[in-house]
């Protein structure tokens, strides 16, 4: 696999050319502890995992300062295992999950509400037309701070379709932010992955989630 640092520098430059200040989350779900440490040594400060086991194993093995993001679907029964091990949750998408976070968290958690902008049945997330009401319904949960919204674009090569999904999320983020809710500043957009992060950046992403294009995949290297 390629060294991470030059790849990270190239991606960072690409993003800075669009707009400074976009955070890169290195999605390390397909690599081990050694490769994750290399990402940290390359200057990456945001790490993403989508399974509780992967997150907990790496948290235990890695002592370096980094922000940990849980980016996958979080089962309610797994909340107690991970909730105080993460800095951000990118997949708050239902009231039952919010209630379990409220019950288990020992401090306020930065959350992205996941929105299914594309309305694909295969994707999780609240529907766009329900997003504002869902965020409002979280007001009583003092362990949840809605820092932004998250979405995933469809798996397509049609750039117009991808761009419209990201435009839709950005529009919703601004709508929620304009409500001025103390529990939901909603200043962030988490969108864009290895194949579409540049489009996401152009449409207002503040966090992009990059896995194979940045850290590679150890299964591919075998």
CORTA-V537690 format. One line per field, one symbol per residue. phi: phi as a letter, one per 30 degrees, with the letter a starting at -180 (. if undefined). psi: psi as a letter, one per 20 degrees, with the letter a starting at -180 (. if undefined). burial: + if it has 16 or more other C-alpha atoms within 10 Angstrom, else -. Layout:
phi=???
psi=???
burial=???
This chain:
phi=.dededdddddddeddddadjddccddcdcbcddddddddddjdcbbbbcbeddddddeddccddaccccccdcdedceddcdccbcbccbdbadddedddedcdcaecdbcddccddhdddcdkddedcdddddddcedcdcbcddabbbbdddbcdddddddddedddddedddeddidddbdhccbcajbedbdddeddcjdcbccccddccibddddd
psi=qqqhghgghgggggghhgpqjpppooojhjragghghhgghijpipppqjpgggghghhhipiqpqpppoirpoqhiighhihjiqhqpjkojqhhgghhghhhqirppoqppppmhikphiqrqqqgiigghgghijhinijponiaqqrpqqnqjohgggghghggggggghgghihkphimhliqooqpahijhgggghjjqhpqopehigiaphhhi.
burial=---++--+--++--+--+---++++++++++-+-+++-++-+-+++++++++-++--++--------+++++++----+--++-+++++++++---++-+++--+--+++++++++++----++++++--++-++--+----++++++++++++-------++-++++++-+++-++-----+++++++++++-+++++++-+++++++++++++++-----
